[in-house]
Amino acid sequence: MARWDELVALADEPHLLQTAGWATIKAAAGWECQRYLLREGDHTVGLAQVLVRRLPLGLTLAYVPRGPLVAPASLGPALAALRKALGRERAVCLLADPEAPEDAATLDGVSQSGAARSPVYIQPRRTLLIGLTAEPRELLAAMAKKTRQYIHKAERAGVVTLESDDIERFVRVLRRVAARDAFAVHDAAYFRALRAIFGDRLHLFFATVDGVDAGALLVVRFGDRAWELYGGWSGVAPEHRPFHLLKWRALLRLRALGVRRYDMWGLDEDGSLAGVERFKRGFGGEMATWVGMLEAPVTPLLWPIWRMLGRHRLARTALA
């Protein structure tokens, strides 16, 4: 596991979902892991951690979360090589959602590999990346005026932020956030497993107002990048803007730990999260749009099953 993560860290754009720790987390949900070094001639050009899920009738589904880790120009050949390597599986298809740009060159390479863009997606197709190399005053200056004002308002109101390893406390806050915003939450055992696997690379941040938890964030870092995986504002003390200050203090803490890029983990896709997107974009940063979910047949005779059973249903269930 350690050796694999060393290889991931050496990639041009390493990603948390390609680490051995993430594969361990997904194993609890029934995923098996296969790992590949991708070569062109005598040179290694990338790598891929493939998660394989057993389906009924002895079939499988292969998924490369946020991979393969290759340069955009090598994405097509990498997908073709993975399809060939997975041929021994009774795989319905290969899914991949790399952080590759949505441009003509990338799409042409994808098409030549036999893959195509899927109408469904699992990981966010759009996200906000905040660079943390600048000085704090410069980071503040790059934010929207209202965001800066709300951060300072929270400071004047005495909002307290802290970092803790209290998983149960985090789950209690997240459940309040979920009840408010109507989304599902993993149980405490899942978050304890995340803590056990990622150790001190996992950070829990809390904001409190008069001793009451008003929000929480769970962030995991790998290399010089951090991913904001879970969290939100519970609805407590809206007049004090506690979540603005919490986000800002989390950015400062991670910057001090050597993080150079902070991933807000997704923006609005269909209009349902427009308010969340406005909040996130107030912190500055650069919006990134990736190519999205790619799909390709592995065993051509089984390819119609993927479409007949319904991509959306498989995406909701097998990819949990």
Beta strands, then each sheet from edge to edge (+ up, - down):
strand 1: 31-40
strand 2: 43-54
strand 3: 60-64
strand 4: 69-70
strand 5: 91-96
strand 6: 116-117
strand 7: 126-131
strand 8: 160-164
strand 9: 202-209
strand 10: 212-222
strand 11: 225-233
strand 12: 261-263
strand 13: 286-289
strand 14: 294-297
sheet 1: 1+ 2- 3+ 5+ 14- 6+
sheet 2: 1+ 2- 4+
sheet 3: 8+ 9- 10+ 11- 12- 7+ 13-
end
